[in-house]
Amino acid sequence: MECLRLWVKDVDFEQRQIMVRDPKGMHDRTTMLTVTLKLSLQAYLQAVKHLHEHDLASGHGEVSLPNALA
């Protein structure tokens, strides 16, 4: 479950660390980010960013929210 709760902001590529927040025992901790995983994760995030930018340029990526006051 700890891996599923990770956010991009929890990964420090420069320091090669991952912050694990609210894990079992409820004490935040850091763990190392291996070079291999760092490179793979950076490539994945770049691909997702490119896909997101493409979706936005195509007019997608927005959500209509219902009017809460109506």
ChimeraX attribute file (.defattr): number of C-alpha atoms within 10 A of each C-alpha:
attribute: neighborCount
match mode: 1-to-1
recipient: residues
	/A:1	7
	/A:2	10
	/A:3	9
	/A:4	6
	/A:5	11
	/A:6	14
	/A:7	12
	/A:8	9
	/A:9	9
	/A:10	14
	/A:11	20
	/A:12	14
	/A:13	16
	/A:14	8
	/A:15	9
	/A:16	14
	/A:17	16
	/A:18	20
	/A:19	17
	/A:20	20
	/A:21	17
	/A:22	12
	/A:23	13
	/A:24	10
	/A:25	6
	/A:26	9
	/A:27	9
	/A:28	11
	/A:29	11
	/A:30	12
	/A:31	11
	/A:32	13
	/A:33	19
	/A:34	13
	/A:35	11
	/A:36	8
	/A:37	11
	/A:38	18
	/A:39	12
	/A:40	12
	/A:41	16
	/A:42	12
	/A:43	12
	/A:44	12
	/A:45	12
	/A:46	12
	/A:47	12
	/A:48	12
	/A:49	12
	/A:50	12
	/A:51	12
	/A:52	14
	/A:53	14
	/A:54	13
	/A:55	13
	/A:56	12
	/A:57	10
	/A:58	9
	/A:59	9
	/A:60	11
	/A:61	11
	/A:62	8
	/A:63	6
	/A:64	5
	/A:65	6
	/A:66	7
	/A:67	6
	/A:68	5
	/A:69	4
	/A:70	4
